Structure formats: C-alpha cells, structure tokens
Amino acid sequence: MTPQISFPYRSTYWIVIAAWWAAMIVVVGLAWAIQPQPLLGLSMLDVMAISLASGAVSTMAIMPGFAIGVPDSIESDQSELAEADPATPEIEPEAVADVDLEIPETSGSEPDDHTGPEEAVDRGDLSRKFAFERLGNAFFVGMTIRLVGTVALFLVSSYYLEASPETTISLQLAAWILSWHLYLLLVEVIALTFKIQT
C-alpha cells in the first residue's frame, strides 16, 4: 500500500493566517476605539501598518517548507491491513500431508526483485527521516527570514516614526514588533508540532 503524503506547512500556513487576522482585527479595532489617543504610543495607522507587515514577514517565513511532504508510516499501514483482513483459517495437518509441494529451483546469481516487508519499512522510515530533516532545514530558513524581516521592519518603522534610541517611542515600537513576532512564531510552532504528530 502506497503511503499517503501530508504537507504540515500548508495546514500551518492557513492556521497562522487565521490567527494573524483574528489578532489584527482585535488590535486595530482597539486602536480605532480609543482614538484620538495612541495605543501604547502608536496611532491606529501605525498599528495597522505594523500588523500587516508582521503578518507578511510571518507568511514569508512559512514558504520554504510549503512543498515538503511527509509520508505516513508504513508500519501503521501494515498494521491497519492486518486488522482489516480476517484471520486465516487453520489448516489441518492431514490436508498438508496430502499436498505435493514443488519448490522451483533458483540460482543464487539471480537478483530478487521482490521487496520484503522489513525492507519496505526501512525505506519508509528513511523517507520519513529525510522529510523531517527537510522540515527542520525549512524551519531554520524560515527563522532566518523572520529575524531579518523583523529587524528590517523595526529599522524602517523607526525611520518612518523618527524614533531614536533615547525616546520612548523606540521602546514602544520594539515592543509592538516583538509581540507580533513572538505571537505568530508561537502559533506556527504549535500548529506545526500538532500537524507533524498527527
């Protein structure tokens, strides 16, 4: 039975998108509700711009693992087949004694084209191990994209808001961007872990 292939990052992508939009609606709605006062030092437009940019960085960080598929375990497929098949009836010894068994002669030089169940399980385990290694590499690349994007977002926002390190607006800006970074990263890690385990 051919193992099915799952794509953990594709499901994680939509979960992160949903969590991002839900949080952005709450944050931007709160900033709009308290106008004209700023929300933790930022106006509604600033909060919206940082929320959009943070979500864009997070979705770009998921892209490296989008096409990586993980095959299901072959052992689980074989156990499911064994449970689905009815038990084989017992054969009486007298019936076995009456049957002439002819064993075809095979030369030792001919290769065996049939793959045994142990070899199939080994190949399945190797392909799953390789897929998990690729997922780990994709996560590392995604973290690099996320860190570079977050730093770039902070620098661009600081330049736009004319925030110097001595002012409180710089700390408030860093807190906003870091909060979005940690929130979306946490959603991605939890969703990806859940999808891999299932």
Secondary structure, 3 states (H helix, E strand, C coil): CCCCEECHHHHHHHHHHHHHHHHHHHHHHHHHHCCCCCECCECHHHHHHHHHHHHHHHHHHHHHHCCCCEECCHHHHHHHHHHHCCCCCCCCHHHHHHCCCCCCCCCCCCCCCCCCHHHHHHHHHHHHHHHHHHHHHHHHHHHHHHHHHHHHHHHHHHHHHCCCCCCHHHHHHHHHHHHHHHHHHHHHHHHHHHHHHC
